[in-house]
Amino acid sequence: MKVISSVQEIPELCKGNVHIRNEQELVEKLNKIIKDGHNMLQIVTDFDHTLTRHTMDNGKTVLTSFGMFRECPSVPQTYKDEDNRLAGIYKPIERDPIMSVEEKRKHMIDWYVAAHAQLKSVKFPRSELKDNAYKMIECFRIGVTDIVEWSKSQQVPVLVFSAGLGDCVVAALKAANFLLPHVKVISNFLAMDEDDNIVGIKGDVIHVYNKNEAAIKNTEYYEMVKDRGNVILMGDNIGDAGMAEGMEHCNVVIKVGFLGHHVESNLNNYLNSFDIVLVNESSMDVVNAILKLL
């Protein structure tokens, strides 16, 4: 069993765009998950701009799961206009480097309630997602395939925990052949009637600041991980850092944050929430380097 004495032993952690909150604490966490092995590990990750990139090499912004929905032919312009209006109000709040999480949470609830209300009565054949899903394959970060294949071979459960639109997340994962039996998705799924009309969202709304075990308990995924105390967590929003909160059985959580916007104003806030912050990173090299230690 390899014991890490310094982050300098892992070249992927020494790149210029990699920021570490506390090197000694990270070393201790790494050694704990190495010692415990893959049988004690689970992987929890956000989808939008985490498994997928923030931008492509040509600078084009990658669609979110809700963006995939917007691009479908049946989605009316009235929905798109209102969606743009709401995003103009609430997106700056979500990314505000000064506003507290508590205050942001109130606004995020308002945003999601309003956004989901706009979905109702839209006629939406799910088959329309397929074309957009295949377009998303190239948008996944380099190395996601390695994570999925490693976790399959080592029988490590993976949770894709998304505040986006679950139908689109599932479609994109399927298109890329990532939706394997050990990969589970918890998200906001459309409730439809027999005529393909959207009637709402199934269950309680998941937004970026309420992702925690409250949404995981009593699910198939929870049964898979209730005896796995170590977590590698990935997200692109400060709210994602809390995805493992409430898991009473968790011993060690290594939190990896992907920062791709307003870097100077947000870096310190991200370092307060994540163990490792990757700035404008298009790959999963750091996470794969950690997995290779096990």
Secondary structure as UniProt FT lines:
FT   HELIX           7..9
FT   HELIX           11..14
FT   TURN            16..17
FT   STRAND          18..20
FT   HELIX           23..36
FT   HELIX           38..40
FT   STRAND          41..45
FT   TURN            48..51
FT   TURN            57..58
FT   HELIX           65..70
FT   TURN            73..74
FT   HELIX           77..95
FT   HELIX           101..119
FT   TURN            120..121
FT   HELIX           126..128
FT   HELIX           129..135
FT   HELIX           137..139
FT   HELIX           144..153
FT   TURN            154..155
FT   STRAND          158..165
FT   HELIX           166..175
FT   TURN            176..177
FT   TURN            181..182
FT   STRAND          183..188
FT   STRAND          190..192
FT   TURN            194..195
FT   STRAND          197..201
FT   TURN            208..209
FT   HELIX           213..215
FT   TURN            216..218
FT   HELIX           220..225
FT   TURN            226..227
FT   STRAND          230..235
FT   HELIX           238..242
FT   TURN            243..246
FT   TURN            248..249
FT   STRAND          252..259
FT   HELIX           263..273
FT   STRAND          276..279
FT   HELIX           285..291
FT   TURN            292..293
//
